[in-house]
Amino acid sequence: MLRDDRSSGEGPGRAARNVLGEALEICSIKPMTGFYRDGCCNTGREDIGSHTVCVVMTSAFLAFSKSRGNDLSTPLPELGFPGLKPGDRWCLCAARWQEALDANQAPRVVLRATHDSALVHCSLGDLKRLALDLA
């Protein structure tokens, strides 16, 4: 089980939780995502952007993000960033996801890999409406 020991209010040794109250699952290791580049949407005090929403990239969202000044599709090899393409999973800033939702451009969400801290910026109802992993 993956752990988040980064003082995000969960305490040392306690497993990070997703928005469903379960153990946080991996979002992506190819490409490697997460604020800590651990494959999970873990967060902590140093993650001021709250990279906590696991999404599946779309062309529309990549264009929206670029129009807002955050180009996620262009590779930056010097920073180890491969550039994202439609279908890639990525830990997105919760506030950016909410901004995209308000503009009808939000990508679909993987709830089991979305950290419960995302609920500070996004409602569970909105996340569920765009969830890929609800049974």
trRosetta pair geometry for C-beta under 8 A, 3 or more apart (Angstrom, degrees):
i j d omega theta_ij theta_ji phi_ij phi_ji
1 15 5.6 -43 151 -108 128 129
1 23 5.8 -75 -149 -161 116 148
2 15 7.3 98 84 -143 54 90
2 16 7.0 -32 108 31 95 109
2 23 7.7 134 50 170 77 106
2 24 6.6 -77 79 84 114 95
2 26 6.9 124 -22 -68 147 80
2 38 7.2 135 -156 144 129 119
2 39 7.7 -134 -101 78 153 104
2 40 5.5 161 134 -42 159 151
2 42 7.7 -123 146 -59 121 122
3 13 6.7 -33 -156 -139 142 30
3 14 7.5 132 -149 81 97 26
3 15 5.7 -89 -109 -104 68 57
3 16 7.0 138 -162 -10 32 84
4 8 6.1 -23 141 24 124 127
4 10 6.1 67 86 49 103 147
4 14 7.9 -37 63 87 77 69
4 15 7.3 75 19 -169 82 34
4 16 3.6 61 3 -57 128 113
4 24 7.1 36 -24 34 124 145
4 40 7.4 -123 -71 107 106 139
4 42 4.3 180 -109 -138 116 114
4 43 7.5 19 -163 41 143 47
4 44 7.3 -167 177 -61 103 96
5 12 5.1 39 -145 -131 101 66
5 13 6.6 43 -100 -41 107 39
6 36 7.2 -148 -61 -64 153 142
6 42 6.5 103 18 157 133 116
6 43 7.3 -153 82 114 130 29
6 44 3.1 -83 132 -75 116 141
6 45 7.5 -149 149 15 90 72
6 46 7.6 -87 177 26 121 99
7 44 5.6 73 61 -153 72 105
7 45 5.8 -20 98 -13 110 109
8 16 7.5 32 60 -112 139 100
8 42 7.5 -160 -18 -179 151 76
8 43 5.2 102 -115 94 144 77
8 44 4.7 -102 -61 -101 93 54
8 45 7.2 -158 -92 -33 59 60
8 117 6.4 -74 176 -63 126 141
10 14 4.5 -145 157 84 96 119
10 15 7.8 -104 172 80 141 25
10 16 6.3 -118 -41 -98 172 55
10 17 7.4 171 -110 0 129 93
11 14 4.9 62 70 2 89 125
15 23 5.0 -34 150 -124 141 93
15 24 7.0 -171 162 20 89 85
16 23 7.4 80 75 -161 59 58
16 24 4.0 -22 102 6 103 136
16 40 6.9 129 63 152 150 141
16 42 5.6 -122 -70 -110 163 84
16 115 6.1 -49 173 -124 121 97
16 116 7.9 -173 175 15 76 93
17 21 5.9 -15 -174 -146 124 32
17 22 6.7 138 -153 70 76 23
17 23 6.9 -69 -109 -105 52 26
17 24 6.1 123 158 -43 3 88
17 115 7.5 89 80 -155 50 59
17 116 4.7 5 96 -14 96 131
18 21 7.3 -50 71 16 66 18
18 22 5.4 -12 40 63 106 77
18 23 7.2 27 -6 101 96 23
18 24 4.8 139 -57 -101 81 61
18 25 6.7 -4 -56 9 140 78
18 111 6.3 101 158 151 125 64
18 112 5.4 4 -170 -156 178 33
18 113 6.7 -19 -111 -45 128 8
18 114 5.7 84 -157 66 93 57
18 115 6.6 -86 -115 -104 51 24
18 116 6.1 122 156 -49 14 79
19 111 5.5 -93 59 -161 111 86
19 114 5.0 -10 -8 95 115 107
19 115 7.5 67 -45 103 78 20
19 116 5.3 151 -87 -103 47 61
19 118 6.2 -52 -71 57 118 113
19 119 6.1 140 -123 -53 99 106
19 124 5.8 169 174 -116 117 93
19 127 6.0 -23 127 104 171 160
20 111 5.7 76 -35 147 111 116
20 112 6.6 -25 20 -93 132 61
21 116 7.3 67 -82 -88 45 133
22 25 8.0 11 109 -30 111 94
22 112 6.6 -28 74 -135 128 83
24 40 5.7 84 133 -163 120 125
24 41 6.9 -132 -166 56 127 81
24 42 7.1 130 112 -77 161 72
24 112 7.8 142 -149 161 38 56
24 113 6.7 76 -174 -138 75 41
24 115 5.9 7 -113 -97 135 69
25 40 7.6 -175 112 -117 27 98
25 110 7.7 -96 78 144 116 115
25 112 4.4 21 16 136 131 98
25 113 4.6 -74 78 -80 87 77
26 29 6.4 -18 -180 -36 132 96
26 39 4.7 -17 -147 143 101 112
26 40 5.7 -83 -114 -77 50 79
26 113 6.3 -34 97 -118 24 118
27 33 5.3 -72 92 77 119 133
27 34 6.6 149 39 -60 123 90
27 39 6.4 176 47 165 71 56
27 40 6.0 128 1 -126 91 33
27 41 5.3 80 -38 -34 138 92
27 54 3.8 -150 -119 -120 113 119
27 89 5.1 -165 163 145 79 120
27 90 7.1 47 146 -170 128 4
27 91 5.3 133 57 -62 169 86
27 110 6.4 150 -127 68 76 135
27 113 4.1 140 -84 162 70 134
28 31 6.1 35 134 64 127 52
28 32 7.1 -167 114 -115 82 18
28 33 4.6 62 62 5 101 121
28 39 6.3 -142 84 -149 34 71
28 54 7.7 155 -13 -148 89 105
28 88 6.9 57 -137 -179 165 75
28 89 3.8 168 -55 80 122 104
28 90 6.5 -32 26 -73 143 40
28 91 7.9 -147 30 -26 97 79
29 32 5.6 5 -158 -97 49 69
29 33 7.8 -104 -80 18 26 76
29 39 4.3 -10 -80 -111 80 122
31 82 5.0 -151 -109 39 132 128
31 84 6.9 -110 23 -96 143 76
31 88 6.0 13 14 -156 103 126
31 90 7.3 11 67 -90 109 89
32 37 5.2 46 139 -164 115 86
32 38 8.0 74 -173 -21 100 5
32 39 6.1 -66 -144 -74 72 71
33 37 7.3 -149 132 -120 9 51
33 39 6.3 71 52 -129 71 31
33 40 8.0 166 91 19 87 10
33 41 7.5 -15 125 -74 112 69
33 54 7.9 115 108 -121 149 84
33 89 6.6 -108 -7 113 153 79
33 90 5.0 -174 -116 -135 139 51
33 91 4.6 146 154 2 114 92
34 37 5.7 179 72 -74 89 17
34 38 5.0 -69 89 44 155 68
34 39 5.9 -15 -9 38 131 15
34 40 5.1 49 -94 67 142 41
34 41 5.8 -139 -109 -86 83 31
34 42 5.8 38 -162 30 123 82
34 51 6.6 135 -155 116 37 125
34 91 4.8 77 -89 2 45 152
35 41 7.8 69 -3 -155 87 47
35 42 6.7 -114 45 82 97 71
35 43 6.2 77 18 -106 143 59
35 44 7.7 -155 94 27 140 81
35 46 7.8 158 155 96 132 88
35 47 4.3 -11 -151 -109 171 120
35 49 7.4 168 -100 61 118 101
35 51 4.2 153 -55 45 95 130
35 91 6.7 -97 -26 110 66 141
36 40 7.9 -4 55 63 106 82
36 42 5.6 -24 19 73 124 119
36 44 7.8 57 -54 9 120 116
36 47 8.0 -68 -40 -68 82 121
37 80 8.0 19 -121 114 153 134
38 42 6.1 4 56 18 129 130
40 91 7.5 65 138 -73 29 138
40 113 7.0 -138 -137 -159 68 87
40 115 7.8 94 158 -65 92 103
41 51 6.2 -140 -148 126 79 72
41 52 4.8 106 159 -146 114 38
41 53 6.7 164 -146 16 154 11
41 54 5.1 -123 -34 -54 135 87
41 91 4.0 168 -103 -124 84 115
41 113 6.1 107 3 153 113 76
41 114 6.0 -11 59 -127 157 36
41 115 4.6 -138 110 -20 101 101
41 118 7.7 4 143 -48 139 117
42 115 6.5 132 -106 -84 24 137
43 47 4.5 -118 -149 67 78 150
43 50 5.9 17 -129 -135 146 57
43 51 6.6 168 -91 54 95 65
43 52 5.2 -27 -43 -77 134 105
43 115 5.5 154 -1 119 110 168
43 117 5.0 -94 53 51 147 156
44 47 5.5 100 50 4 56 103
47 50 6.1 107 130 -82 102 31
47 51 5.8 -105 -164 19 122 89
47 52 7.9 111 136 -49 141 90
49 93 4.3 -73 166 -109 100 117
49 95 7.5 -113 -165 31 64 109
49 96 7.9 10 -176 -16 104 112
50 93 5.9 86 72 -153 70 69
50 94 4.5 -44 116 16 119 110
50 95 6.7 96 56 -12 117 89
50 117 6.1 -141 -147 128 105 113
50 118 6.9 142 159 -99 113 55
50 120 6.8 -118 -130 61 158 123
50 121 6.3 148 98 -14 153 136
51 91 4.4 69 156 131 97 107
51 92 6.7 -162 -148 114 68 9
51 93 5.6 -42 -90 -79 59 57
51 94 7.9 -156 -100 -20 13 73
52 91 6.7 20 -76 -169 11 100
52 93 7.9 44 20 -142 69 30
52 94 5.1 -5 53 -51 103 110
52 114 6.4 73 147 -169 74 68
52 115 3.8 -89 -153 52 100 111
52 117 4.9 -129 -113 76 160 95
52 118 4.1 -162 110 -63 117 87
53 91 7.0 131 64 -159 40 54
53 92 4.7 -42 74 65 98 91
53 93 7.5 -5 26 93 103 16
53 94 5.2 127 -25 -97 110 64
53 97 4.5 -22 66 -31 165 157
53 109 6.1 -65 -174 -124 98 107
53 114 5.2 10 -131 -131 50 109
53 115 7.9 -92 -60 34 37 77
53 118 4.9 108 -69 -123 82 141
53 122 6.8 64 -82 3 131 155
53 127 7.4 -139 -130 -117 109 112
54 89 6.1 5 -175 -175 94 107
54 90 7.5 163 -147 81 54 29
54 91 5.9 -30 -90 -95 64 63
54 92 7.6 151 -102 14 13 82
54 109 6.6 98 78 -163 64 66
54 110 4.2 -55 108 58 117 101
54 111 8.0 -132 56 -40 106 9
54 113 3.6 11 -3 102 169 105
54 114 4.9 -126 20 -68 86 69
55 61 7.4 -131 149 155 142 170
55 89 7.0 166 84 -148 37 60
55 90 5.9 -26 61 62 84 78
55 92 4.8 10 9 -5 124 130
55 97 6.6 -177 -57 -105 135 117
55 106 7.9 -124 -125 177 135 75
55 107 4.1 87 178 90 123 121
55 108 6.5 135 -155 77 75 44
55 109 5.7 -42 -99 -98 70 55
55 110 7.2 -167 -89 6 18 82
56 87 6.5 -19 -175 -143 99 27
56 88 7.3 158 -154 81 56 32
56 89 5.6 -35 -95 -92 64 68
56 107 5.8 -158 69 166 53 116
56 108 5.0 -9 42 67 106 99
56 110 6.9 95 -37 -37 91 100
56 132 6.4 53 -5 -38 132 153
57 61 6.1 -138 -152 73 60 121
57 62 5.9 50 -173 -56 109 103
57 72 7.4 -149 -119 115 131 133
57 84 5.0 171 -77 155 166 122
57 85 6.7 133 96 99 138 24
57 86 5.5 -136 111 -115 89 35
57 87 6.5 -34 65 34 87 27
57 88 4.7 12 20 58 126 83
57 89 7.5 -148 -7 -81 83 18
57 90 6.0 50 -50 7 104 120
57 107 6.0 -51 -112 -119 26 157
58 61 4.6 90 54 9 86 100
58 62 6.9 -151 88 -6 44 85
58 86 5.4 35 -138 -126 32 98
58 107 5.1 178 4 -111 99 95
58 108 7.7 93 -39 4 116 85
59 62 5.8 -57 -147 37 30 111
59 63 6.4 28 156 -16 65 107
59 86 5.0 -28 -44 -65 73 127
60 63 5.9 -58 -151 38 29 109
60 64 6.3 31 151 -21 64 108
60 105 5.7 -146 142 -146 102 86
61 64 5.3 -53 -145 37 36 115
61 65 6.1 37 156 -20 69 104
61 100 6.1 28 -131 -151 95 147
61 105 5.6 141 -100 158 63 90
61 106 7.0 34 -101 -161 117 17
61 107 4.3 -32 -45 -52 163 101
62 65 5.8 -51 -145 36 29 110
62 66 6.4 31 154 -19 62 107
62 72 5.8 -118 -131 68 82 102
62 73 4.8 69 -173 -53 127 118
62 84 6.5 -159 -104 92 117 104
62 85 7.8 -8 -70 -130 158 28
62 86 7.1 -101 -10 -64 131 73
63 66 5.7 -54 -147 37 31 112
63 67 6.4 32 153 -21 64 106
64 67 5.7 -58 -151 35 30 111
64 68 6.6 18 153 -11 64 110
64 100 5.8 100 122 -121 147 99
64 103 6.6 154 -149 100 132 138
64 105 4.0 117 -76 160 162 154
65 68 5.8 -65 -152 42 32 107
65 70 4.7 -68 174 82 92 96
65 71 7.2 146 116 -97 93 22
65 72 5.2 6 108 1 148 113
65 96 6.9 41 -115 -178 98 127
65 100 7.5 -22 -67 -81 80 124
66 69 7.8 105 -176 -25 30 8
66 70 7.0 -104 -86 77 31 46
66 71 4.6 50 -116 -102 87 70
66 72 7.2 -116 -61 20 79 69
66 73 6.7 -35 -63 17 124 109
68 96 7.6 155 100 -138 153 98
68 99 7.2 100 -124 128 161 142
70 96 7.0 -45 41 -125 161 143
71 74 4.9 11 143 16 122 111
72 83 7.3 128 149 -151 48 53
72 84 4.7 -12 145 30 100 121
72 90 7.3 79 -173 176 139 174
73 83 5.3 38 170 -171 36 97
73 84 5.7 -80 -95 63 53 68
73 85 6.8 84 -135 -84 90 53
74 83 5.3 -106 127 -110 10 117
75 81 6.3 173 -155 105 52 73
75 82 5.4 -35 -118 -175 100 32
75 83 3.6 -73 -61 -19 63 115
76 79 4.3 8 120 34 115 110
76 80 7.8 -8 97 43 81 30
76 81 4.2 27 52 55 93 113
76 83 7.4 128 -3 -57 61 81
77 80 7.2 38 -166 -80 38 26
77 81 7.5 -112 -68 54 22 58
77 82 7.9 50 -89 -99 65 46
84 88 4.6 -138 -154 65 89 148
84 90 5.8 -26 -109 -55 146 144
85 88 5.6 102 55 -19 59 114
89 110 6.5 0 -136 -5 123 142
89 113 7.5 17 -180 96 136 158
92 96 5.7 -116 170 78 100 116
92 97 5.1 109 110 -58 127 102
92 107 7.4 142 -30 46 158 121
93 96 4.1 80 71 5 101 109
93 97 7.0 -170 89 -10 52 81
94 97 5.7 -52 -151 33 35 112
94 98 6.5 33 152 -17 66 105
94 117 7.4 -131 -38 115 149 78
94 118 4.4 179 -105 -138 125 74
94 120 6.9 88 105 64 159 84
94 121 3.7 128 128 55 116 138
94 122 5.5 -127 -170 -13 99 107
95 98 5.6 -52 -148 37 35 112
95 99 6.3 40 150 -22 65 103
95 121 5.0 -107 -71 -148 62 145
96 99 5.4 -50 -147 35 33 115
96 100 6.3 34 152 -18 65 104
97 100 5.7 -56 -150 38 32 111
97 101 6.3 37 149 -24 65 103
97 106 5.8 65 -171 -136 71 105
97 107 7.6 -82 -126 43 91 81
97 109 7.6 68 -159 -86 142 111
97 118 7.6 -1 48 -157 144 118
97 121 7.6 107 57 113 97 123
97 122 6.1 -21 94 -74 117 140
98 101 5.4 -48 -147 32 34 115
98 102 6.5 35 153 -19 64 103
98 106 8.0 18 -98 -95 15 126
98 121 5.3 -129 -23 154 139 98
98 122 5.2 -151 -73 -86 101 85
98 126 7.7 66 -114 113 77 157
99 102 5.8 -54 -152 35 30 111
99 103 6.6 13 152 -4 63 111
100 103 5.8 -67 -147 49 33 102
100 105 4.4 -96 -163 85 85 87
100 106 4.2 128 111 -83 101 61
100 107 7.1 -2 130 -3 154 68
101 104 7.6 32 -175 -78 32 27
101 105 7.8 -106 -61 54 19 55
101 106 3.9 20 -77 -46 66 139
101 122 7.5 112 -1 -127 152 107
101 126 5.9 43 -161 -179 158 130
101 130 7.5 -126 -107 -19 106 148
103 106 8.0 133 59 -37 74 73
106 109 8.0 -15 156 -42 112 98
106 130 5.8 -74 113 -96 119 171
107 130 7.6 118 114 165 33 134
108 130 5.2 -154 -124 167 52 88
108 131 7.2 87 -172 -156 85 9
108 132 4.8 76 154 -52 125 104
109 114 5.9 6 -178 -54 109 143
109 127 5.2 -89 94 -161 170 78
109 130 5.0 84 5 101 99 95
109 131 5.2 -49 76 -97 95 55
109 132 6.7 -173 75 0 40 83
110 113 4.4 13 109 37 115 109
110 114 6.4 159 85 -32 59 90
110 131 7.5 99 -113 -151 19 72
110 132 5.7 -32 -87 49 65 112
110 133 5.5 57 -146 -10 66 128
111 114 5.4 -57 -140 26 34 116
111 127 6.2 112 -101 146 93 112
111 128 6.9 33 -83 -95 138 62
111 131 4.8 -2 -33 -129 113 122
111 132 8.0 -172 -4 45 79 62
111 133 5.4 -140 33 64 89 106
111 134 6.8 57 9 -61 142 81
112 133 5.4 -76 -1 111 106 154
114 118 5.3 -43 171 10 102 153
114 127 6.5 -168 109 -160 167 138
115 118 5.7 125 73 -21 71 92
116 119 5.8 -22 -180 3 62 116
117 120 5.9 -16 179 -3 63 113
118 121 6.2 -70 -171 48 54 95
118 122 5.3 -19 155 38 92 115
118 127 7.0 94 117 -84 131 143
119 122 6.4 -79 -109 69 33 69
119 123 7.4 51 -144 -126 74 25
119 124 6.2 1 -113 -55 109 86
122 126 5.7 -117 -176 74 91 122
122 127 5.6 91 135 -53 125 103
123 126 4.6 92 63 5 89 100
123 127 7.0 -158 93 -4 47 85
124 127 5.6 -55 -146 40 35 112
124 128 6.0 37 155 -22 68 107
125 128 5.8 -56 -146 37 27 111
125 129 6.5 35 153 -27 62 102
126 129 5.6 -48 -151 26 33 116
126 130 7.1 2 160 7 63 105
127 130 6.6 -80 -159 51 30 89
127 131 6.3 56 144 -63 67 96
128 131 5.0 -28 -145 -13 38 126
128 134 6.3 66 -156 -66 83 145
131 134 4.6 77 103 -22 132 105
